[in-house]
């Protein structure tokens, strides 16, 4: 049983399970803190050259063997994605918590002074999958300041909650 829910909003779409006790929040909080400590390290050399749909299809086909049409990218790009997806912590969600049991995936790429967030849901059909894709580019400073503000607020509320138990 969880204590809350954790959603990520990308380009006007929400990703994650929105139910009162969807997750315990620990993995999601720890993932945010980890991302902050790795600022600038979520790298993919060609991120500005690849279309979000092609990137999403490639990842879904690679991880889940979905067989979706598309996602055909140059061999050097596919090797770099395969090598970097987890080594460079490009995959933000799922983060090991039930918060993303809806099939949501969030990919983060730091590109100089920008952060690109590509999100999709591992849906049943290719049409549903493609309709779930969202992609935004944010200033790196703004992105990491937002993560930091969320982490501080969560930490403060968590401490208040723990104090209320004693």
Long-range contacts (C-beta under 8 A, 24 or more apart in sequence): 2-98, 5-99, 6-97, 6-99, 7-99, 8-92, 8-93, 8-104, 8-106, 8-117, 8-119, 10-106, 10-117, 10-118, 10-119, 10-134, 10-135, 10-136, 11-119, 11-134, 11-135, 11-136, 12-134, 13-119, 13-132, 13-134, 15-93, 15-100, 15-102, 15-104, 15-105, 15-106, 15-119, 15-121, 16-93, 16-99, 16-100, 16-102, 16-104, 17-98, 17-99, 17-100, 17-101, 17-102, 22-98, 22-99, 22-101, 23-97, 23-98, 23-99, 24-97, 24-98, 25-97, 25-99, 25-154, 26-97, 27-95, 27-96, 27-97, 27-99, 28-95, 28-97, 28-99, 29-151, 29-154, 29-155, 29-158, 30-95, 31-92, 31-93, 31-95, 32-147, 32-150, 32-151, 32-154, 33-151, 34-89, 35-89, 35-92, 35-108, 35-147, 36-144, 36-147, 36-148, 36-151, 38-89, 39-110, 39-140, 39-144, 40-110, 40-140, 41-88, 41-89, 41-110, 42-88, 42-89, 42-90, 42-108, 42-109, 42-110, 42-115, 43-84, 43-88, 43-109, 43-110, 43-111, 44-80, 44-81, 44-84, 44-88, 44-90, 44-109, 44-111, 45-80, 46-77, 46-80, 47-109, 47-111, 47-116, 48-111, 48-116, 50-77, 52-118, 52-133, 52-134, 52-135, 53-130, 53-133, 55-81, 55-107, 55-118, 56-105, 56-107, 56-118, 56-120, 56-129, 56-133, 57-129, 59-85, 59-105, 59-107, 59-120, 60-105, 60-120, 60-122, 60-129, 64-122, 66-122, 66-129, 68-126, 68-129, 69-126, 92-117, 110-140, 112-140, 113-139, 113-140, 113-141, 114-138, 114-139, 114-140, 115-139, 115-140, 115-143, 115-144
